[in-house]
């Protein structure tokens, strides 16, 4: 190829290949997001407390106290926010906010909101606030429904392993 033709056509195939790869990557992320809501936000989480990379909220803005009081995930409200442990938490009402601030170790999700079944396996996978269990007066979030069901069948077995592995895993997470 002459120098003139290289200048004219040399970058086009490379640009087309890069655009194709970027498009495939976006399509894969969209497919994963459709299969597991919140996957993109949770897949990249490396914080000590699971935080949405889109909103900056802990546990996707759900009220952690509501799991105990209402027995269900309840979306927190902007007017009842609190800053604790470097993240913003939302609550459904002022009473839930006050309870959390008085006892965050009780109401906050254990293992920073990471799935305890995966922590027991030695990996950190962010929990989904819609897959949850309150066991032993503590809140646990799970990345997948199957993990929640396995944990519910043997919470003590998973917790023993998770508590052993959590300190090392926590050291690898960002401050």
N, C-alpha and C positions, 0 to 999 in steps of 0.2 A: 504494500500500500504506500502511496506517496505521502509525503508529509502533509500536503493539503487535504487529502482524503482522511488521514488519521485525525486531523483537527476537526473535520466536519462530522465524522461518524464514530470516532473512538470512544466517546463517553455514553452514547445513546444506549448500547446494550447493557452497560453497567448500571445506568440510571434505571432502566426498565427492570433489571433484576432486583435492584434494591427496592423499588416500588412494589414489585410482586411479593417479595418477602415480607415487607411491612404490611401489605394487605392480608396476607395469609396469617400473620401474627395477630392482627386485629380480629380476623374472622374466628380464630381459635379462642381468643379471649371472650368474644361474644358468645360462642358456643358454650364455653365453660360457665359463663355468667348465667346463661339460660338454664343450664342443667343444675347449677348450685348457686342460688341467689347470694350475692355478696362475695363470690369467689375471688374476683379480682382484688377487692379491698382486703380480703383476709390473706390471700396468698403472699402478699408482700409485707405482711406485718412482722416487725422484728422488735417492737417495743416491749417493755416489761409488762405493760398493761395493753391489751388489745384495743387499738384505736382505729377508727375508720380513717383511711387516708383521704377520703373525700370531704367528710364533715369535721374531722378532728375530735369527734365525740367517742367516749368510752362506750363499749358495747352497743354501738350504733344508735345511741341516744335513748335506749330503753332504760327504764327506772329499775335499778337493781333491788330496791326495797319491795317493789310491787310483786316480785316473784314470791316473797314471803307473805305479804299482806293480802294480795289479791289472788295468789295462786296461778298467775298468768303473766306473760310479758306485756307490759303496758308502756307505751311511748311516753317519754318524758317531755316536759314543756320548757320552752326557752326561758320563761320567767322564773323557773325553779332550777337554775343551774348552780353547780358548785365546782370549784377548782380543787382537785385533790390528787396527790401523787403525780403531778405533771400533766394531767389530762382533765378535760371538761366532762362532767357527769350531768345528766339531766334526770329530773324527777317529776312525778305526776302532781305532787303537792308539796307544801312547805313541811308538813309533818314527816314525809318520807325523806326529804332533804336533810332535816335535822337529825333523824335517826341514823342516816348514813354517815353524816359528819361526826356523830358521837361514837359510832362503832363501824368504821369502814372494813375492819378485818372480818366482821360478821356478815355484812351485807354485800360486800364486793365479791365478784366472782373469784373463785379460788384459782391458783396458778395463773393469775393475771388475765383470766378469760381464755386461756389456752385449753384445748381439749385434754382432759386428764387421761383418757385412753391412749392418746398419742404421746403424751408426756411419759406415761408408763413404758411406752415403746422406745423412748429416747429421742423423740422429735417434737418440735413445737408447731402445732397447727391451730390456727385461731378458731375459737368457738363461735358458733352462730347463736345469737340470742333467742332464736326460735326453737333450738334444740337444747333443753335444759333439764336439770334435776336438782332438787333441794334434798340433800342427804346429810344426816348428822348436823342439821341446822346450818349448812353451808351451801352456797350456790355454785353449781358446776355447769359450764357451757360446753357444747360438743360441736365439732365440725360437721358431723354426719349423724343422721338418725340412727344408723346401725351402731355407731359408737355409744350413743345414749342408751340404746337398748341393752348392749353388752354390759355397760357400766351398771345399769339398774339391776341386772342379774347378779352381779358380784362387786358391789362398791368397795368393800374392804380390800379385796384382792388387788383391784386397780389402784386404789389409793396408797396402799403400801408400796407398790412399785413406783408410782408417780412421785410420792414424797421423797423417795430415795434418789430419783433422777432429777428432780426439779432444781436443786441448788446448782448443779453443773450446767443445766440448760439455761437457767436464769442468768448465769454469768456471761453467756454468749449473746444475750439480748442487749440492745441499746439502752442507755440510761434514760 
